[in-house]
Amino acid sequence: METAHTILVIIVSTVLTIFLAALIVLILLAIKLIKQFKKIAEHAERAVESVESAGDLLRNTSGPLAVLKFGRNIFKHYNKKG
């Protein structure tokens, strides 16, 4: 009976050791993946800020551009008649 007990203890401890090693590897991979997600989120945030600033620039220049386009259309209209 003692031999079976010893064999069971060895088997259980081996399985638990393998499980612990696999769990450590999975935790390390999860940490690495989280760092990559954080880096991707930072890049996306910078891209959104860039697009937002470009939108602000276009919004601020749309008024003067409309006036220039209107002036150009008037100029073209009078040049066609003349």
N, CA, C and O atoms as a CHARMM CRD file, in Angstrom:
* protein
*
  328
    1    1 MET  N      0.82200  -1.20100   0.00000 PROA 1      0.00000
    2    1 MET  CA     0.00000   0.00000   0.00000 PROA 1      0.00000
    3    1 MET  C      0.86200   1.25800   0.00000 PROA 1      0.00000
    4    1 MET  O      0.51600   2.25500  -0.63500 PROA 1      0.00000
    5    2 GLU  N      1.95500   1.21100   0.69600 PROA 2      0.00000
    6    2 GLU  CA     2.81700   2.38200   0.77900 PROA 2      0.00000
    7    2 GLU  C      3.45700   2.70900  -0.57300 PROA 2      0.00000
    8    2 GLU  O      3.70500   3.87900  -0.86400 PROA 2      0.00000
    9    3 THR  N      3.72400   1.70800  -1.39400 PROA 3      0.00000
   10    3 THR  CA     4.30300   1.92300  -2.70700 PROA 3      0.00000
   11    3 THR  C      3.29300   2.64500  -3.60700 PROA 3      0.00000
   12    3 THR  O      3.66700   3.56500  -4.33400 PROA 3      0.00000
   13    4 ALA  N      2.03600   2.24300  -3.56800 PROA 4      0.00000
   14    4 ALA  CA     1.00100   2.89200  -4.36700 PROA 4      0.00000
   15    4 ALA  C      0.83300   4.34200  -3.92000 PROA 4      0.00000
   16    4 ALA  O      0.64800   5.23600  -4.74500 PROA 4      0.00000
   17    5 HSD  N      0.89800   4.56200  -2.62900 PROA 5      0.00000
   18    5 HSD  CA     0.78400   5.91400  -2.08200 PROA 5      0.00000
   19    5 HSD  C      1.91800   6.78800  -2.59300 PROA 5      0.00000
   20    5 HSD  O      1.69400   7.92700  -3.00300 PROA 5      0.00000
   21    6 THR  N      3.12600   6.26200  -2.57100 PROA 6      0.00000
   22    6 THR  CA     4.29400   7.01000  -3.03700 PROA 6      0.00000
   23    6 THR  C      4.18100   7.30500  -4.53100 PROA 6      0.00000
   24    6 THR  O      4.49900   8.41100  -4.96700 PROA 6      0.00000
   25    7 ILE  N      3.73400   6.33500  -5.31200 PROA 7      0.00000
   26    7 ILE  CA     3.58700   6.53500  -6.75200 PROA 7      0.00000
   27    7 ILE  C      2.53300   7.60100  -7.02100 PROA 7      0.00000
   28    7 ILE  O      2.73200   8.44700  -7.89300 PROA 7      0.00000
   29    8 LEU  N      1.42300   7.58200  -6.29900 PROA 8      0.00000
   30    8 LEU  CA     0.38000   8.59600  -6.45900 PROA 8      0.00000
   31    8 LEU  C      0.88700   9.98300  -6.09000 PROA 8      0.00000
   32    8 LEU  O      0.57600  10.96100  -6.77000 PROA 8      0.00000
   33    9 VAL  N      1.65700  10.07100  -5.03000 PROA 9      0.00000
   34    9 VAL  CA     2.21600  11.37100  -4.63500 PROA 9      0.00000
   35    9 VAL  C      3.15400  11.89500  -5.71400 PROA 9      0.00000
   36    9 VAL  O      3.13500  13.08600  -6.02100 PROA 9      0.00000
   37   10 ILE  N      3.96800  11.02800  -6.29000 PROA 10     0.00000
   38   10 ILE  CA     4.89500  11.44100  -7.34300 PROA 10     0.00000
   39   10 ILE  C      4.12000  11.89800  -8.57900 PROA 10     0.00000
   40   10 ILE  O      4.46100  12.91300  -9.18500 PROA 10     0.00000
   41   11 ILE  N      3.07600  11.14700  -8.95500 PROA 11     0.00000
   42   11 ILE  CA     2.28500  11.50200 -10.13600 PROA 11     0.00000
   43   11 ILE  C      1.57100  12.83400  -9.91400 PROA 11     0.00000
   44   11 ILE  O      1.59600  13.70100 -10.78700 PROA 11     0.00000
   45   12 VAL  N      0.94900  12.99900  -8.77900 PROA 12     0.00000
   46   12 VAL  CA     0.21800  14.24200  -8.48800 PROA 12     0.00000
   47   12 VAL  C      1.16600  15.42400  -8.42600 PROA 12     0.00000
   48   12 VAL  O      0.85300  16.48600  -8.96500 PROA 12     0.00000
   49   13 SER  N      2.30400  15.27300  -7.79200 PROA 13     0.00000
   50   13 SER  CA     3.24900  16.38400  -7.70200 PROA 13     0.00000
   51   13 SER  C      3.82200  16.73400  -9.07600 PROA 13     0.00000
   52   13 SER  O      4.06800  17.90800  -9.35500 PROA 13     0.00000
   53   14 THR  N      4.03800  15.74400  -9.93300 PROA 14     0.00000
   54   14 THR  CA     4.53000  15.99500 -11.28300 PROA 14     0.00000
   55   14 THR  C      3.48500  16.75700 -12.09900 PROA 14     0.00000
   56   14 THR  O      3.80900  17.72300 -12.79000 PROA 14     0.00000
   57   15 VAL  N      2.23100  16.31500 -12.01300 PROA 15     0.00000
   58   15 VAL  CA     1.15900  16.99300 -12.74100 PROA 15     0.00000
   59   15 VAL  C      1.00500  18.42700 -12.24300 PROA 15     0.00000
   60   15 VAL  O      0.83700  19.34200 -13.04900 PROA 15     0.00000
   61   16 LEU  N      1.05900  18.63400 -10.94600 PROA 16     0.00000
   62   16 LEU  CA     0.94300  19.99000 -10.40000 PROA 16     0.00000
   63   16 LEU  C      2.12400  20.86200 -10.80000 PROA 16     0.00000
   64   16 LEU  O      1.95000  22.05600 -11.04600 PROA 16     0.00000
   65   17 THR  N      3.30800  20.29600 -10.87000 PROA 17     0.00000
   66   17 THR  CA     4.48500  21.05400 -11.30300 PROA 17     0.00000
   67   17 THR  C      4.33800  21.47200 -12.76800 PROA 17     0.00000
   68   17 THR  O      4.62700  22.61400 -13.12400 PROA 17     0.00000
   69   18 ILE  N      3.88700  20.54400 -13.61200 PROA 18     0.00000
   70   18 ILE  CA     3.67500  20.86900 -15.02000 PROA 18     0.00000
   71   18 ILE  C      2.59600  21.94900 -15.15100 PROA 18     0.00000
   72   18 ILE  O      2.75100  22.89500 -15.92400 PROA 18     0.00000
   73   19 PHE  N      1.50800  21.80300 -14.39500 PROA 19     0.00000
   74   19 PHE  CA     0.43600  22.79000 -14.42600 PROA 19     0.00000
   75   19 PHE  C      0.94200  24.15700 -13.98000 PROA 19     0.00000
   76   19 PHE  O      0.59600  25.16900 -14.58900 PROA 19     0.00000
   77   20 LEU  N      1.75000  24.20100 -12.93300 PROA 20     0.00000
   78   20 LEU  CA     2.29900  25.46300 -12.44000 PROA 20     0.00000
   79   20 LEU  C      3.21200  26.11000 -13.47800 PROA 20     0.00000
   80   20 LEU  O      3.14900  27.32200 -13.68300 PROA 20     0.00000
   81   21 ALA  N      4.05500  25.32100 -14.13200 PROA 21     0.00000
   82   21 ALA  CA     4.95200  25.85100 -15.15600 PROA 21     0.00000
   83   21 ALA  C      4.14400  26.39900 -16.33900 PROA 21     0.00000
   84   21 ALA  O      4.44600  27.46900 -16.86700 PROA 21     0.00000
   85   22 ALA  N      3.11400  25.65100 -16.74400 PROA 22     0.00000
   86   22 ALA  CA     2.27500  26.11900 -17.85200 PROA 22     0.00000
   87   22 ALA  C      1.54400  27.40200 -17.46800 PROA 22     0.00000
   88   22 ALA  O      1.40300  28.30600 -18.29200 PROA 22     0.00000
   89   23 LEU  N      1.08300  27.48400 -16.23700 PROA 23     0.00000
   90   23 LEU  CA     0.39400  28.68700 -15.77500 PROA 23     0.00000
   91   23 LEU  C      1.32700  29.89500 -15.76100 PROA 23     0.00000
   92   23 LEU  O      0.91700  30.99600 -16.12900 PROA 23     0.00000
   93   24 ILE  N      2.56300  29.70300 -15.34500 PROA 24     0.00000
   94   24 ILE  CA     3.54000  30.79700 -15.34400 PROA 24     0.00000
   95   24 ILE  C      3.79200  31.27900 -16.77200 PROA 24     0.00000
   96   24 ILE  O      3.85800  32.48400 -17.01900 PROA 24     0.00000
   97   25 VAL  N      3.93300  30.34100 -17.71200 PROA 25     0.00000
   98   25 VAL  CA     4.15600  30.71100 -19.10700 PROA 25     0.00000
   99   25 VAL  C      2.95000  31.47400 -19.65100 PROA 25     0.00000
  100   25 VAL  O      3.11400  32.47700 -20.34600 PROA 25     0.00000
  101   26 LEU  N      1.74300  31.00500 -19.34200 PROA 26     0.00000
  102   26 LEU  CA     0.54100  31.69000 -19.81400 PROA 26     0.00000
  103   26 LEU  C      0.41600  33.09000 -19.22100 PROA 26     0.00000
  104   26 LEU  O     -0.00800  34.01700 -19.91200 PROA 26     0.00000
  105   27 ILE  N      0.77700  33.25200 -17.96700 PROA 27     0.00000
  106   27 ILE  CA     0.72300  34.57900 -17.34700 PROA 27     0.00000
  107   27 ILE  C      1.72300  35.51800 -18.01200 PROA 27     0.00000
  108   27 ILE  O      1.40700  36.68100 -18.26500 PROA 27     0.00000
  109   28 LEU  N      2.91700  35.02800 -18.29500 PROA 28     0.00000
  110   28 LEU  CA     3.91200  35.85900 -18.97100 PROA 28     0.00000
  111   28 LEU  C      3.45000  36.25300 -20.36700 PROA 28     0.00000
  112   28 LEU  O      3.64600  37.39500 -20.78100 PROA 28     0.00000
  113   29 LEU  N      2.83600  35.31800 -21.10100 PROA 29     0.00000
  114   29 LEU  CA     2.31400  35.63900 -22.42900 PROA 29     0.00000
  115   29 LEU  C      1.16900  36.64200 -22.34800 PROA 29     0.00000
  116   29 LEU  O      1.04600  37.51900 -23.20300 PROA 29     0.00000
  117   30 ALA  N      0.33700  36.51400 -21.32500 PROA 30     0.00000
  118   30 ALA  CA    -0.76500  37.46500 -21.15600 PROA 30     0.00000
  119   30 ALA  C     -0.23400  38.86400 -20.85900 PROA 30     0.00000
  120   30 ALA  O     -0.76500  39.84900 -21.37200 PROA 30     0.00000
  121   31 ILE  N      0.79400  38.95800 -20.04800 PROA 31     0.00000
  122   31 ILE  CA     1.39700  40.26400 -19.74400 PROA 31     0.00000
  123   31 ILE  C      1.98200  40.88200 -21.00300 PROA 31     0.00000
  124   31 ILE  O      1.82900  42.08000 -21.24300 PROA 31     0.00000
  125   32 LYS  N      2.65600  40.06000 -21.81200 PROA 32     0.00000
  126   32 LYS  CA     3.23100  40.54200 -23.06900 PROA 32     0.00000
  127   32 LYS  C      2.13200  41.02900 -24.01000 PROA 32     0.00000
  128   32 LYS  O      2.27800  42.06600 -24.65600 PROA 32     0.00000
  129   33 LEU  N      1.02900  40.27600 -24.08500 PROA 33     0.00000
  130   33 LEU  CA    -0.08700  40.64700 -24.94000 PROA 33     0.00000
  131   33 LEU  C     -0.74200  41.94400 -24.47000 PROA 33     0.00000
  132   33 LEU  O     -1.12700  42.77900 -25.28900 PROA 33     0.00000
  133   34 ILE  N     -0.86600  42.11200 -23.16400 PROA 34     0.00000
  134   34 ILE  CA    -1.44700  43.34100 -22.61000 PROA 34     0.00000
  135   34 ILE  C     -0.56400  44.54200 -22.94300 PROA 34     0.00000
  136   34 ILE  O     -1.07100  45.62000 -23.25300 PROA 34     0.00000
  137   35 LYS  N      0.74200  44.36100 -22.88100 PROA 35     0.00000
  138   35 LYS  CA     1.64900  45.45500 -23.24700 PROA 35     0.00000
  139   35 LYS  C      1.48200  45.83000 -24.71800 PROA 35     0.00000
  140   35 LYS  O      1.50800  47.01100 -25.06300 PROA 35     0.00000
  141   36 GLN  N      1.31100  44.83400 -25.58300 PROA 36     0.00000
  142   36 GLN  CA     1.10400  45.11900 -27.00600 PROA 36     0.00000
  143   36 GLN  C     -0.21700  45.84000 -27.22500 PROA 36     0.00000
  144   36 GLN  O     -0.28800  46.76500 -28.03400 PROA 36     0.00000
  145   37 PHE  N     -1.26700  45.42800 -26.51300 PROA 37     0.00000
  146   37 PHE  CA    -2.55500  46.11400 -26.61800 PROA 37     0.00000
  147   37 PHE  C     -2.43100  47.56100 -26.16800 PROA 37     0.00000
  148   37 PHE  O     -3.02000  48.45900 -26.76900 PROA 37     0.00000
  149   38 LYS  N     -1.65600  47.78300 -25.10100 PROA 38     0.00000
  150   38 LYS  CA    -1.46900  49.14500 -24.60400 PROA 38     0.00000
  151   38 LYS  C     -0.74800  49.99100 -25.65000 PROA 38     0.00000
  152   38 LYS  O     -1.10000  51.15200 -25.85700 PROA 38     0.00000
  153   39 LYS  N      0.25900  49.41500 -26.31000 PROA 39     0.00000
  154   39 LYS  CA     0.99700  50.13400 -27.34200 PROA 39     0.00000
  155   39 LYS  C      0.08900  50.45100 -28.53000 PROA 39     0.00000
  156   39 LYS  O      0.15100  51.54900 -29.08100 PROA 39     0.00000
  157   40 ILE  N     -0.74800  49.50000 -28.92300 PROA 40     0.00000
  158   40 ILE  CA    -1.68800  49.72500 -30.02400 PROA 40     0.00000
  159   40 ILE  C     -2.68100  50.82000 -29.66100 PROA 40     0.00000
  160   40 ILE  O     -3.01700  51.66400 -30.49300 PROA 40     0.00000
  161   41 ALA  N     -3.14900  50.80500 -28.41900 PROA 41     0.00000
  162   41 ALA  CA    -4.09700  51.82900 -27.97600 PROA 41     0.00000
  163   41 ALA  C     -3.45300  53.20700 -27.99700 PROA 41     0.00000
  164   41 ALA  O     -4.10800  54.18500 -28.35700 PROA 41     0.00000
  165   42 GLU  N     -2.18400  53.30400 -27.61900 PROA 42     0.00000
  166   42 GLU  CA    -1.48400  54.59200 -27.65200 PROA 42     0.00000
  167   42 GLU  C     -1.34600  55.09000 -29.08900 PROA 42     0.00000
  168   42 GLU  O     -1.54200  56.27500 -29.35700 PROA 42     0.00000
  169   43 HSD  N     -1.00800  54.18200 -30.01700 PROA 43     0.00000
  170   43 HSD  CA    -0.90600  54.57800 -31.42300 PROA 43     0.00000
  171   43 HSD  C     -2.25800  55.03900 -31.95800 PROA 43     0.00000
  172   43 HSD  O     -2.34300  56.03300 -32.67900 PROA 43     0.00000
  173   44 ALA  N     -3.29600  54.32000 -31.60600 PROA 44     0.00000
  174   44 ALA  CA    -4.63900  54.69700 -32.05700 PROA 44     0.00000
  175   44 ALA  C     -5.03900  56.05000 -31.48900 PROA 44     0.00000
  176   44 ALA  O     -5.66400  56.85500 -32.17800 PROA 44     0.00000
  177   45 GLU  N     -4.68100  56.30200 -30.23800 PROA 45     0.00000
  178   45 GLU  CA    -5.01300  57.58600 -29.61900 PROA 45     0.00000
  179   45 GLU  C     -4.28600  58.72500 -30.32000 PROA 45     0.00000
  180   45 GLU  O     -4.86100  59.78900 -30.54700 PROA 45     0.00000
  181   46 ARG  N     -3.01500  58.49800 -30.66300 PROA 46     0.00000
  182   46 ARG  CA    -2.27500  59.53000 -31.38900 PROA 46     0.00000
  183   46 ARG  C     -2.87500  59.77300 -32.76800 PROA 46     0.00000
  184   46 ARG  O     -2.94200  60.91200 -33.22900 PROA 46     0.00000
  185   47 ALA  N     -3.30800  58.70200 -33.42500 PROA 47     0.00000
  186   47 ALA  CA    -3.91500  58.84700 -34.74900 PROA 47     0.00000
  187   47 ALA  C     -5.22000  59.63200 -34.65600 PROA 47     0.00000
  188   47 ALA  O     -5.50100  60.48200 -35.50100 PROA 47     0.00000
  189   48 VAL  N     -6.01300  59.34400 -33.62800 PROA 48     0.00000
  190   48 VAL  CA    -7.27400  60.06100 -33.45000 PROA 48     0.00000
  191   48 VAL  C     -7.00700  61.53800 -33.17900 PROA 48     0.00000
  192   48 VAL  O     -7.69900  62.40200 -33.71700 PROA 48     0.00000
  193   49 GLU  N     -6.01800  61.82800 -32.35700 PROA 49     0.00000
  194   49 GLU  CA    -5.67300  63.22600 -32.08200 PROA 49     0.00000
  195   49 GLU  C     -5.21100  63.92200 -33.35800 PROA 49     0.00000
  196   49 GLU  O     -5.53200  65.08900 -33.58300 PROA 49     0.00000
  197   50 SER  N     -4.45600  63.20400 -34.19400 PROA 50     0.00000
  198   50 SER  CA    -3.98400  63.78400 -35.45000 PROA 50     0.00000
  199   50 SER  C     -5.15000  64.08400 -36.38400 PROA 50     0.00000
  200   50 SER  O     -5.20900  65.15000 -36.99500 PROA 50     0.00000
  201   51 VAL  N     -6.06900  63.14000 -36.48800 PROA 51     0.00000
  202   51 VAL  CA    -7.23900  63.35400 -37.34500 PROA 51     0.00000
  203   51 VAL  C     -8.09300  64.48600 -36.79300 PROA 51     0.00000
  204   51 VAL  O     -8.63300  65.29400 -37.54900 PROA 51     0.00000
  205   52 GLU  N     -8.21000  64.53800 -35.47500 PROA 52     0.00000
  206   52 GLU  CA    -8.99600  65.61100 -34.85000 PROA 52     0.00000
  207   52 GLU  C     -8.38200  66.97100 -35.14000 PROA 52     0.00000
  208   52 GLU  O     -9.09800  67.92200 -35.45400 PROA 52     0.00000
  209   53 SER  N     -7.06200  67.07100 -35.03700 PROA 53     0.00000
  210   53 SER  CA    -6.42000  68.35900 -35.31600 PROA 53     0.00000
  211   53 SER  C     -6.54300  68.71500 -36.79900 PROA 53     0.00000
  212   53 SER  O     -6.67800  69.88900 -37.14400 PROA 53     0.00000
  213   54 ALA  N     -6.49700  67.70900 -37.67600 PROA 54     0.00000
  214   54 ALA  CA    -6.68900  67.98100 -39.10000 PROA 54     0.00000
  215   54 ALA  C     -8.11400  68.46200 -39.35700 PROA 54     0.00000
  216   54 ALA  O     -8.32900  69.36400 -40.16600 PROA 54     0.00000
  217   55 GLY  N     -9.08500  67.86400 -38.67300 PROA 55     0.00000
  218   55 GLY  CA   -10.47000  68.31100 -38.80900 PROA 55     0.00000
  219   55 GLY  C    -10.65400  69.73000 -38.32000 PROA 55     0.00000
  220   55 GLY  O    -11.37000  70.51700 -38.93900 PROA 55     0.00000
  221   56 ASP  N    -10.01000  70.06400 -37.21000 PROA 56     0.00000
  222   56 ASP  CA   -10.07700  71.44100 -36.70800 PROA 56     0.00000
  223   56 ASP  C     -9.46800  72.41000 -37.71500 PROA 56     0.00000
  224   56 ASP  O    -10.00700  73.49100 -37.94800 PROA 56     0.00000
  225   57 LEU  N     -8.35500  72.02400 -38.30500 PROA 57     0.00000
  226   57 LEU  CA    -7.70300  72.87900 -39.30100 PROA 57     0.00000
  227   57 LEU  C     -8.62100  73.10100 -40.50200 PROA 57     0.00000
  228   57 LEU  O     -8.76300  74.22300 -40.98600 PROA 57     0.00000
  229   58 LEU  N     -9.24200  72.01700 -40.97800 PROA 58     0.00000
  230   58 LEU  CA   -10.15400  72.15900 -42.11900 PROA 58     0.00000
  231   58 LEU  C    -11.36800  73.00500 -41.76300 PROA 58     0.00000
  232   58 LEU  O    -11.83900  73.80000 -42.57600 PROA 58     0.00000
  233   59 ARG  N    -11.87000  72.83100 -40.55300 PROA 59     0.00000
  234   59 ARG  CA   -13.02400  73.62300 -40.13400 PROA 59     0.00000
  235   59 ARG  C    -12.65600  75.09600 -40.05000 PROA 59     0.00000
  236   59 ARG  O    -13.45500  75.95800 -40.41600 PROA 59     0.00000
  237   60 ASN  N    -11.46600  75.38500 -39.57700 PROA 60     0.00000
  238   60 ASN  CA   -11.04000  76.78200 -39.43900 PROA 60     0.00000
  239   60 ASN  C    -10.73500  77.43500 -40.78500 PROA 60     0.00000
  240   60 ASN  O    -10.88800  78.64700 -40.93300 PROA 60     0.00000
  241   61 THR  N    -10.30600  76.64200 -41.76600 PROA 61     0.00000
  242   61 THR  CA    -9.96900  77.22500 -43.06400 PROA 61     0.00000
  243   61 THR  C    -11.11000  77.12900 -44.05800 PROA 61     0.00000
  244   61 THR  O    -10.99500  77.65700 -45.16400 PROA 61     0.00000
  245   62 SER  N    -12.19700  76.47900 -43.70600 PROA 62     0.00000
  246   62 SER  CA   -13.28700  76.32300 -44.66900 PROA 62     0.00000
  247   62 SER  C    -13.94600  77.66400 -44.99600 PROA 62     0.00000
  248   62 SER  O    -14.38200  77.86400 -46.13000 PROA 62     0.00000
  249   63 GLY  N    -14.02900  78.57100 -44.05000 PROA 63     0.00000
  250   63 GLY  CA   -14.61300  79.89400 -44.31100 PROA 63     0.00000
  251   63 GLY  C    -13.81400  80.67700 -45.33300 PROA 63     0.00000
  252   63 GLY  O    -14.37400  81.11900 -46.33600 PROA 63     0.00000
  253   64 PRO  N    -12.51300  80.86100 -45.10800 PROA 64     0.00000
  254   64 PRO  CA   -11.71300  81.58500 -46.11000 PROA 64     0.00000
  255   64 PRO  C    -11.67600  80.88900 -47.46600 PROA 64     0.00000
  256   64 PRO  O    -11.64400  81.55700 -48.49900 PROA 64     0.00000
  257   65 LEU  N    -11.68000  79.56300 -47.47900 PROA 65     0.00000
  258   65 LEU  CA   -11.67600  78.84600 -48.74800 PROA 65     0.00000
  259   65 LEU  C    -12.98100  79.05900 -49.50000 PROA 65     0.00000
  260   65 LEU  O    -12.97300  79.16700 -50.72600 PROA 65     0.00000
  261   66 ALA  N    -14.08000  79.12000 -48.80000 PROA 66     0.00000
  262   66 ALA  CA   -15.36800  79.36300 -49.46000 PROA 66     0.00000
  263   66 ALA  C    -15.38400  80.74400 -50.10200 PROA 66     0.00000
  264   66 ALA  O    -15.89700  80.91300 -51.20800 PROA 66     0.00000
  265   67 VAL  N    -14.82100  81.73700 -49.40500 PROA 67     0.00000
  266   67 VAL  CA   -14.76000  83.08800 -49.97100 PROA 67     0.00000
  267   67 VAL  C    -13.88300  83.09100 -51.21400 PROA 67     0.00000
  268   67 VAL  O    -14.23400  83.71600 -52.21500 PROA 67     0.00000
  269   68 LEU  N    -12.75000  82.40300 -51.16800 PROA 68     0.00000
  270   68 LEU  CA   -11.86500  82.33800 -52.33300 PROA 68     0.00000
  271   68 LEU  C    -12.54800  81.63100 -53.50100 PROA 68     0.00000
  272   68 LEU  O    -12.42900  82.06600 -54.64700 PROA 68     0.00000
  273   69 LYS  N    -13.26600  80.53800 -53.21500 PROA 69     0.00000
  274   69 LYS  CA   -13.96300  79.82400 -54.26900 PROA 69     0.00000
  275   69 LYS  C    -15.05300  80.69900 -54.89500 PROA 69     0.00000
  276   69 LYS  O    -15.23100  80.70100 -56.11300 PROA 69     0.00000
  277   70 PHE  N    -15.76800  81.43100 -54.06600 PROA 70     0.00000
  278   70 PHE  CA   -16.79300  82.33800 -54.57100 PROA 70     0.00000
  279   70 PHE  C    -16.16400  83.40300 -55.47400 PROA 70     0.00000
  280   70 PHE  O    -16.68800  83.70100 -56.54700 PROA 70     0.00000
  281   71 GLY  N    -15.04200  83.97100 -55.03600 PROA 71     0.00000
  282   71 GLY  CA   -14.34200  84.97500 -55.84600 PROA 71     0.00000
  283   71 GLY  C    -13.84200  84.39200 -57.15100 PROA 71     0.00000
  284   71 GLY  O    -13.91200  85.05100 -58.18800 PROA 71     0.00000
  285   72 ARG  N    -13.33700  83.16500 -57.11800 PROA 72     0.00000
  286   72 ARG  CA   -12.85900  82.51000 -58.32700 PROA 72     0.00000
  287   72 ARG  C    -14.00600  82.26500 -59.30000 PROA 72     0.00000
  288   72 ARG  O    -13.84300  82.44100 -60.50700 PROA 72     0.00000
  289   73 ASN  N    -15.16100  81.86000 -58.78500 PROA 73     0.00000
  290   73 ASN  CA   -16.32500  81.63300 -59.65000 PROA 73     0.00000
  291   73 ASN  C    -16.77800  82.93400 -60.30700 PROA 73     0.00000
  292   73 ASN  O    -17.12800  82.93700 -61.48700 PROA 73     0.00000
  293   74 ILE  N    -16.77800  84.01600 -59.57400 PROA 74     0.00000
  294   74 ILE  CA   -17.14700  85.31500 -60.14900 PROA 74     0.00000
  295   74 ILE  C    -16.15100  85.71700 -61.23400 PROA 74     0.00000
  296   74 ILE  O    -16.53700  86.19600 -62.30000 PROA 74     0.00000
  297   75 PHE  N    -14.86900  85.51600 -60.94900 PROA 75     0.00000
  298   75 PHE  CA   -13.82200  85.85000 -61.91200 PROA 75     0.00000
  299   75 PHE  C    -13.98800  85.03200 -63.19500 PROA 75     0.00000
  300   75 PHE  O    -13.88100  85.56900 -64.29700 PROA 75     0.00000
  301   76 LYS  N    -14.25300  83.72000 -63.04400 PROA 76     0.00000
  302   76 LYS  CA   -14.45500  82.87200 -64.21300 PROA 76     0.00000
  303   76 LYS  C    -15.69300  83.29700 -65.00600 PROA 76     0.00000
  304   76 LYS  O    -15.69400  83.28700 -66.23700 PROA 76     0.00000
  305   77 HSD  N    -16.73000  83.66500 -64.28200 PROA 77     0.00000
  306   77 HSD  CA   -17.97800  84.07200 -64.93900 PROA 77     0.00000
  307   77 HSD  C    -17.76100  85.31200 -65.80900 PROA 77     0.00000
  308   77 HSD  O    -18.22800  85.36000 -66.94700 PROA 77     0.00000
  309   78 TYR  N    -17.05900  86.30400 -65.28300 PROA 78     0.00000
  310   78 TYR  CA   -16.82500  87.53100 -66.04400 PROA 78     0.00000
  311   78 TYR  C    -15.80400  87.31600 -67.15100 PROA 78     0.00000
  312   78 TYR  O    -15.86700  87.99400 -68.17600 PROA 78     0.00000
  313   79 ASN  N    -14.86100  86.38900 -66.97100 PROA 79     0.00000
  314   79 ASN  CA   -13.89000  86.11700 -68.02700 PROA 79     0.00000
  315   79 ASN  C    -14.52700  85.40100 -69.20700 PROA 79     0.00000
  316   79 ASN  O    -14.08300  85.58500 -70.34000 PROA 79     0.00000
  317   80 LYS  N    -15.53700  84.60300 -68.98200 PROA 80     0.00000
  318   80 LYS  CA   -16.24900  83.92000 -70.06000 PROA 80     0.00000
  319   80 LYS  C    -17.03900  84.92100 -70.90500 PROA 80     0.00000
  320   80 LYS  O    -17.11900  84.78000 -72.12600 PROA 80     0.00000
  321   81 LYS  N    -17.61300  85.91800 -70.26400 PROA 81     0.00000
  322   81 LYS  CA   -18.41700  86.89600 -70.99100 PROA 81     0.00000
  323   81 LYS  C    -17.54500  87.86400 -71.79200 PROA 81     0.00000
  324   81 LYS  O    -17.96300  88.38300 -72.82800 PROA 81     0.00000
  325   82 GLY  N    -16.35200  88.09300 -71.30700 PROA 82     0.00000
  326   82 GLY  CA   -15.52300  89.10100 -71.93000 PROA 82     0.00000
  327   82 GLY  C    -14.67900  88.60100 -73.02500 PROA 82     0.00000
  328   82 GLY  O    -13.93200  89.37000 -73.62900 PROA 82     0.00000
